[in-house]
Amino acid sequence: MKNEITPIGLDIGNSETKVCILGKFAKVPSRVGLEKPQGAISSKTGRELKAQAFKLLFDSDKTGWFGQDVLGASAIQKLDMSKYDAVHISILFRAVLYQWQKVHKIDLSTLGKLNVVTSMPPGLFQKSASNNQAVTEFKKSFNRGQSHVWIRDGKSSVQIVTQFGGLIQEAVAWGSDMPRQGKMILTVDMGGLTNDYALFNGSSTPVFSRTDKTGLLHAYAAINSNGAQAELNILRNKSEPLPAPVVAHYNQVENRIQLIKAT
């Protein structure tokens, strides 16, 4: 497949960066760790477990850490429009591709040129200045001609070639592909800083879409001033009940859905 073009869906969110290739999915937190993170402490032995994280090398001497436990370490996390930076995009893209390769055991070098279609919340997509800025930075990151991008973990490396395939609206794009059978479809994207809604009524264009700046990071911040650490605590203790502010957040989204359905 080296001479072929493989379509890729990329979502760089405020909380997570996600990628879908060949119908297979992977994600990493949208944070670049500055140091090796600590693992969780075993409840049985009291010892530190191996960190759920991996490192990648950039340029000649820069190292970044990625994965769940980076949520508890010193890290760079760019939010809202600041995350649409060509260098930051390239770093997170390589990290999530590395994770995808690890999870699905598929050699990235066999995929050919990667045609990267990216996404953006409707509330930002519909603002021309924000849209243009994002497109400009995505083009800088992915339109490199035949120049290779290296993904290196210090033990092995793989080179990829990319091109920018366009920018779509999150939530809106998902709903446009869903079978309707005469029914109205509401898609909801619960993100880190925003919740996005799109309502469809028989066509690929929504009759209603909106972005609310009330994402999960706001709920985590109500638990702990460090939202990332609060998120890590929840991930590490999945058997425990969700904290009240997080439950309240989900209830708020449910109330919004009911209001949209009632209009």
ZIVEN-V775572 format. One record per residue. RES is the residue in three letters. OMEGA is omega in whole degrees, -180 to 180 (* if undefined). Layout:
res = {RES & RES}
omega = {OMEGA & OMEGA}
This chain:
res = {MET & LYS & ASN & GLU & ILE & THR & PRO & ILE & GLY & LEU & ASP & ILE & GLY & ASN & SER & GLU & THR & LYS & VAL & CYS & ILE & LEU & GLY & LYS & PHE & ALA & LYS & VAL & PRO & SER & ARG & VAL & GLY & LEU & GLU & LYS & PRO & GLN & GLY & ALA & ILE & SER & SER & LYS & THR & GLY & ARG & GLU & LEU & LYS & ALA & GLN & ALA & PHE & LYS & LEU & LEU & PHE & ASP & SER & ASP & LYS & THR & GLY & TRP & PHE & GLY & GLN & ASP & VAL & LEU & GLY & ALA & SER & ALA & ILE & GLN & LYS & LEU & ASP & MET & SER & LYS & TYR & ASP & ALA & VAL & HIS & ILE & SER & ILE & LEU & PHE & ARG & ALA & VAL & LEU & TYR & GLN & TRP & GLN & LYS & VAL & HIS & LYS & ILE & ASP & LEU & SER & THR & LEU & GLY & LYS & LEU & ASN & VAL & VAL & THR & SER & MET & PRO & PRO & GLY & LEU & PHE & GLN & LYS & SER & ALA & SER & ASN & ASN & GLN & ALA & VAL & THR & GLU & PHE & LYS & LYS & SER & PHE & ASN & ARG & GLY & GLN & SER & HIS & VAL & TRP & ILE & ARG & ASP & GLY & LYS & SER & SER & VAL & GLN & ILE & VAL & THR & GLN & PHE & GLY & GLY & LEU & ILE & GLN & GLU & ALA & VAL & ALA & TRP & GLY & SER & ASP & MET & PRO & ARG & GLN & GLY & LYS & MET & ILE & LEU & THR & VAL & ASP & MET & GLY & GLY & LEU & THR & ASN & ASP & TYR & ALA & LEU & PHE & ASN & GLY & SER & SER & THR & PRO & VAL & PHE & SER & ARG & THR & ASP & LYS & THR & GLY & LEU & LEU & HIS & ALA & TYR & ALA & ALA & ILE & ASN & SER & ASN & GLY & ALA & GLN & ALA & GLU & LEU & ASN & ILE & LEU & ARG & ASN & LYS & SER & GLU & PRO & LEU & PRO & ALA & PRO & VAL & VAL & ALA & HIS & TYR & ASN & GLN & VAL & GLU & ASN & ARG & ILE & GLN & LEU & ILE & LYS & ALA & THR}
omega = {-174 & -179 & -179 & 177 & -180 & 178 & -180 & 172 & -178 & 177 & 176 & -178 & 178 & 179 & -174 & 170 & -175 & 179 & 176 & 180 & 178 & 180 & -179 & -166 & 172 & -180 & 172 & 172 & -179 & -180 & 177 & -178 & -180 & -179 & 179 & -178 & 175 & 176 & 178 & 176 & -179 & 178 & -179 & -175 & -177 & -179 & 179 & 177 & 177 & -177 & 174 & -176 & 176 & -180 & 174 & 179 & 179 & -175 & -175 & -173 & -178 & 179 & 175 & 178 & -175 & 178 & -173 & -173 & 174 & 177 & -179 & -176 & 174 & -173 & 172 & 176 & 180 & -174 & 177 & -174 & -178 & -180 & 178 & 179 & -171 & -179 & 180 & 177 & -178 & -179 & -180 & 178 & 179 & 180 & -178 & 174 & 178 & 178 & 179 & -180 & 179 & -175 & -171 & 176 & 179 & -179 & -178 & -177 & 180 & -173 & -178 & 178 & -177 & 178 & -168 & 174 & -175 & -176 & -176 & 178 & -179 & -178 & 177 & -179 & -176 & 175 & -172 & -179 & 179 & 179 & -179 & 179 & -179 & 180 & 179 & -178 & 177 & 178 & 178 & -176 & -170 & -180 & -176 & -175 & 177 & 179 & -178 & 171 & -177 & 171 & -172 & 177 & -180 & 178 & -180 & 180 & 176 & 179 & -179 & 175 & -174 & 169 & -180 & -176 & 178 & -178 & -180 & 178 & 174 & -179 & 180 & -179 & -179 & -178 & -177 & -179 & -176 & 175 & -174 & -178 & 177 & -178 & 174 & -178 & 175 & 175 & -179 & 177 & 180 & -176 & -178 & -179 & -178 & 168 & -175 & -177 & 174 & -177 & -177 & 179 & 173 & 178 & -180 & 178 & -178 & 174 & -179 & 171 & 178 & 176 & 175 & 179 & -179 & -176 & -175 & -179 & 176 & 179 & 178 & -179 & 178 & 178 & -173 & -179 & 176 & -177 & -179 & 179 & 178 & 178 & 179 & 179 & 179 & -180 & -178 & -177 & -174 & -179 & -179 & 178 & 177 & 176 & -176 & 180 & 179 & 176 & 179 & 178 & 179 & 178 & 179 & 178 & 178 & 178 & 178 & 179 & -180 & 178 & 179 & -180 & -177 & -177 & *}
